[in-house]
Amino acid sequence: MPRERIVSPESQGPEEEGASLALRPKRLDEVIGQHDLREKLTIAIQAARQRKEPLEHLLFHGPPGLGKTTLAHVVAAEMGAGIKTTSGPALTRPADLVGILTNLQRGDVLFIDEVHRLGPVVEEFLYPAMEDFRIDITVDRGSFARTINVPLQPFTLIGATTRAGFLSAPLRERFGIFHHFT
């Protein structure tokens, strides 16, 4: 009886998807390629652990399919941290970020895919969160408006983009490690 071979771009079900996830690296020493970045991250992660601080913010940019998302998950695992994932297009106003940021635990990783698609208002809302681990929320309007300063747990923001040139200079400058995937 001849064997039937199925070749299809379609997923063959949860077993195949589970196998694909199982094959992804979970630790830095399992990552193939990106040697310079792995070396840089190993040193940065060791230093952050010794200081008992979160890792500095990271920006990964390059063509699709080179492992930016996978590496974000690896970094979180290496730091022993949780990871929350979202995308730039999903964050259309500052209120979209409030719940995410206030629910992060100390040392967690916030991964924003397509970070270049954040709007200017959302970008500006992120600045104090990235620099000082706080956000300012305006309550009420007009002469009754007041600003409430909300402290956040220290966290690491990892942004991924295929178009680094689309990020504003002020946002780009807030990332401590900037790496181009090739």
MOWO-V21708 format. One record per residue. SS is DSSP state (@ for helix, = for strand, . for the rest). NEAR is the number of other C-alpha atoms within 10 Angstrom. D_FIRST is the distance of its C-alpha to the first C-alpha in Angstrom with 1 decimal. Layout:
BEGIN
ss->SS near->NEAR d_first->D_FIRST
ss->SS near->NEAR d_first->D_FIRST
END
This chain:
BEGIN
ss->. near->3 d_first->0.0
ss->. near->4 d_first->3.8
ss->. near->5 d_first->6.6
ss->. near->6 d_first->9.3
ss->. near->6 d_first->12.7
ss->. near->7 d_first->15.8
ss->. near->7 d_first->18.9
ss->. near->7 d_first->21.9
ss->. near->6 d_first->25.6
ss->. near->6 d_first->25.7
ss->. near->9 d_first->25.7
ss->. near->11 d_first->22.7
ss->. near->8 d_first->25.1
ss->@ near->9 d_first->27.4
ss->@ near->9 d_first->25.1
ss->@ near->11 d_first->24.8
ss->@ near->11 d_first->28.5
ss->@ near->10 d_first->29.4
ss->@ near->10 d_first->27.5
ss->@ near->10 d_first->29.4
ss->@ near->11 d_first->32.7
ss->@ near->10 d_first->32.0
ss->@ near->8 d_first->31.6
ss->. near->15 d_first->35.0
ss->. near->16 d_first->37.9
ss->. near->18 d_first->40.3
ss->. near->14 d_first->43.0
ss->@ near->17 d_first->44.8
ss->@ near->11 d_first->43.7
ss->@ near->10 d_first->40.0
ss->. near->16 d_first->40.8
ss->. near->10 d_first->39.7
ss->. near->12 d_first->42.2
ss->. near->14 d_first->45.4
ss->@ near->10 d_first->47.2
ss->@ near->10 d_first->50.7
ss->@ near->17 d_first->50.0
ss->@ near->17 d_first->48.5
ss->@ near->12 d_first->51.6
ss->@ near->12 d_first->53.9
ss->@ near->18 d_first->52.2
ss->@ near->15 d_first->52.2
ss->@ near->12 d_first->56.0
ss->@ near->16 d_first->56.7
ss->@ near->19 d_first->54.7
ss->@ near->14 d_first->56.5
ss->@ near->14 d_first->59.8
ss->@ near->15 d_first->59.2
ss->@ near->15 d_first->58.3
ss->@ near->9 d_first->61.4
ss->@ near->10 d_first->63.5
ss->. near->10 d_first->61.8
ss->. near->16 d_first->61.3
ss->. near->22 d_first->58.4
ss->. near->27 d_first->57.0
ss->. near->17 d_first->58.7
ss->. near->19 d_first->57.0
ss->= near->22 d_first->54.2
ss->= near->24 d_first->53.2
ss->= near->24 d_first->49.9
ss->= near->23 d_first->49.4
ss->= near->17 d_first->47.0
ss->. near->13 d_first->44.1
ss->. near->12 d_first->41.4
ss->. near->9 d_first->38.5
ss->. near->14 d_first->40.4
ss->. near->20 d_first->40.6
ss->@ near->24 d_first->43.9
ss->@ near->19 d_first->42.7
ss->@ near->15 d_first->40.8
ss->@ near->20 d_first->43.9
ss->@ near->25 d_first->46.1
ss->@ near->24 d_first->44.0
ss->@ near->21 d_first->44.2
ss->@ near->24 d_first->48.0
ss->@ near->24 d_first->48.4
ss->@ near->16 d_first->46.4
ss->@ near->17 d_first->48.5
ss->@ near->19 d_first->51.6
ss->. near->13 d_first->50.5
ss->. near->18 d_first->51.1
ss->. near->16 d_first->49.6
ss->= near->22 d_first->48.4
ss->= near->17 d_first->49.0
ss->= near->14 d_first->47.2
ss->= near->16 d_first->48.3
ss->= near->16 d_first->48.6
ss->@ near->20 d_first->51.6
ss->@ near->14 d_first->51.0
ss->@ near->14 d_first->50.9
ss->. near->18 d_first->54.4
ss->. near->16 d_first->56.7
ss->. near->15 d_first->59.9
ss->. near->17 d_first->61.4
ss->@ near->12 d_first->60.9
ss->@ near->12 d_first->57.1
ss->@ near->17 d_first->57.6
ss->@ near->16 d_first->60.2
ss->@ near->10 d_first->57.8
ss->@ near->13 d_first->55.4
ss->@ near->22 d_first->58.2
ss->@ near->14 d_first->60.1
ss->. near->12 d_first->57.1
ss->. near->19 d_first->56.2
ss->. near->15 d_first->57.0
ss->. near->15 d_first->58.8
ss->. near->21 d_first->56.6
ss->. near->23 d_first->53.8
ss->= near->28 d_first->52.0
ss->= near->22 d_first->52.1
ss->= near->24 d_first->49.5
ss->= near->25 d_first->50.2
ss->= near->23 d_first->47.5
ss->. near->19 d_first->48.8
ss->@ near->27 d_first->52.3
ss->@ near->24 d_first->53.7
ss->@ near->19 d_first->53.4
ss->. near->22 d_first->55.9
ss->. near->16 d_first->59.0
ss->@ near->14 d_first->62.4
ss->@ near->11 d_first->63.7
ss->@ near->17 d_first->60.7
ss->@ near->22 d_first->61.0
ss->@ near->14 d_first->64.7
ss->@ near->19 d_first->64.0
ss->@ near->22 d_first->61.7
ss->@ near->16 d_first->64.4
ss->@ near->14 d_first->66.4
ss->@ near->20 d_first->63.3
ss->@ near->20 d_first->62.1
ss->@ near->12 d_first->65.5
ss->@ near->12 d_first->67.3
ss->. near->17 d_first->64.6
ss->= near->20 d_first->66.5
ss->= near->23 d_first->66.3
ss->= near->16 d_first->69.1
ss->= near->15 d_first->68.6
ss->= near->11 d_first->71.2
ss->= near->11 d_first->72.3
ss->. near->10 d_first->74.2
ss->. near->8 d_first->75.7
ss->@ near->7 d_first->78.9
ss->@ near->6 d_first->81.8
ss->@ near->7 d_first->80.0
ss->. near->10 d_first->77.1
ss->= near->13 d_first->76.7
ss->= near->11 d_first->74.1
ss->= near->11 d_first->72.5
ss->= near->11 d_first->71.3
ss->= near->13 d_first->68.1
ss->= near->15 d_first->67.3
ss->. near->18 d_first->63.6
ss->. near->18 d_first->61.9
ss->. near->22 d_first->61.4
ss->. near->25 d_first->57.8
ss->= near->26 d_first->55.9
ss->= near->25 d_first->54.8
ss->= near->29 d_first->51.9
ss->= near->27 d_first->51.6
ss->= near->26 d_first->48.8
ss->= near->24 d_first->49.2
ss->. near->18 d_first->47.9
ss->. near->14 d_first->51.5
ss->@ near->20 d_first->54.1
ss->@ near->11 d_first->56.7
ss->@ near->13 d_first->56.6
ss->. near->18 d_first->57.8
ss->. near->13 d_first->61.6
ss->@ near->10 d_first->63.5
ss->@ near->11 d_first->64.8
ss->@ near->16 d_first->61.4
ss->@ near->18 d_first->60.0
ss->. near->12 d_first->63.0
ss->. near->18 d_first->62.2
ss->. near->19 d_first->59.1
ss->. near->11 d_first->59.8
ss->= near->18 d_first->56.7
ss->= near->18 d_first->55.4
ss->= near->16 d_first->52.2
ss->= near->15 d_first->50.5
ss->= near->17 d_first->46.7
ss->. near->9 d_first->45.5
END
